[in-house]
């Protein structure tokens, strides 16, 4: 159902015509489920649940669909993104720190926090966690001590039983490797708030 299709199709959907919805579901069920499954990293149970929620939401909100503004598929995908974002915002503590930070930035700019922003936070946390896991326990710990626990080099040295000079070297190497691992995702610099989020899920 594209913006160029007859308006009587949309009218049938708005009247909750069973045949119209059945045809529309058959047309988009594969792409809509695949899209949601991708967003939830292939979690079949979660994908099925959110897929159902997406279609129920589409039916209840069909009056908001404007065919002159775009395709039904794009509108449906927008609903799917929102359902996925709401799920992660509700259940995934790893992203609360980053989401709250984005909310503060959005509020300061007078902009709303979009579902895409929440999904980005989830992807971001996953990327940082994976990178930290690649560093090994010792390197990961000194970064957490420095950027999350806000310990001084001397305090870290005392905690792990090494000299301050050795800790400085460890931090330099760990930061350099972490930047290398995350260069594809964070082109600018090491983000200490991202380390905080990753630590919460380790």
Secondary structure, 3 states (H helix, E strand, C coil): CCCCCCHHHHHHHHCCCHHHHHHHHHHHHHHHHHHHHHHCCCCHHHHHHHHHHHHHHHHHCHHHCCCCCCCHHHHHHHHHHHHHHHHHHHHCHHHHHHHHHHHHHHHHHCCCCCHHHHHHHHHHHHHHHHHHHHHCHHHHHHHHHHHCCCCCHHHHHHHHCCCHHHHHHHHHHHHHHHHHHHCCCCCCCCCHHHHHHHHHCC
